[in-house]
Amino acid sequence: MRIRFVVGLIFILVGNVLAQSPSVYIKQVGDNSSVNLLQRGDSNSFSLNQIGELNRVNLSQASGASANIRQSGSGNVMDASQSGANTLQAFQSGTANTARVIQNGSDNIALLEQNGSNNIINLEQHGSGNRSEDIQRGSENRIDKIQFGGAESRVEQYGSGLSVKITSEF
């Protein structure tokens, strides 16, 4: 009797999810990794592949947002908030890397890659048509970036202890 109830509850929950047409894929292999996901509105998509241990993702999406986040290694953190039809592609490998992304508006694109340890990316995109590409390899590197309306930037840092701060407006 208990199995039928659980299966029935799953079908009800899946039916509600399908009615709003979000797309979600999650795979976690290591121990003690976590994902907190909140999707509001229609046409949001989320994909995740965490392989290592103690990795954490917190993501909030609304109205057509798309995120693909892969993390490998251990202790990596991704905190992101997407409001509007925005795209986030992120990859972190190594140990204790952190990325924080805020996307407000539409048609904003964030492409992030961090390899190494203790690297940080803080990115805010406001308005429409912003594009950010950020790559960090090494340790203890930091990127702080704020974009407003149509800004484009690319930062690549290879080494240790490097820091960049950018505020851009189109």
HELIX and SHEET records of a PDB file:
HELIX    1   1 ARG A    2  ALA A   19  1                                  18    
SHEET    1   A 7 SER A  23  GLN A  28  0                                        
SHEET    2   A 7 SER A  45  GLN A  50  1                                        
SHEET    3   A 7 SER A  66  GLN A  71  1                                        
SHEET    4   A 7 THR A  87  THR A  95  1                                        
SHEET    5   A 7 ILE A 109  SER A 117  1                                        
SHEET    6   A 7 ARG A 131  SER A 139  1                                        
SHEET    7   A 7 GLU A 152  SER A 160  1                                        
SHEET    1   B 7 SER A  34  ARG A  40  0                                        
SHEET    2   B 7 ARG A  56  ALA A  62  1                                        
SHEET    3   B 7 VAL A  77  SER A  83  1                                        
SHEET    4   B 7 THR A  98  SER A 106  1                                        
SHEET    5   B 7 ILE A 120  SER A 128  1                                        
SHEET    6   B 7 ARG A 142  PHE A 148  1                                        
SHEET    7   B 7 SER A 163  GLU A 169  1                                        
END                                                                             
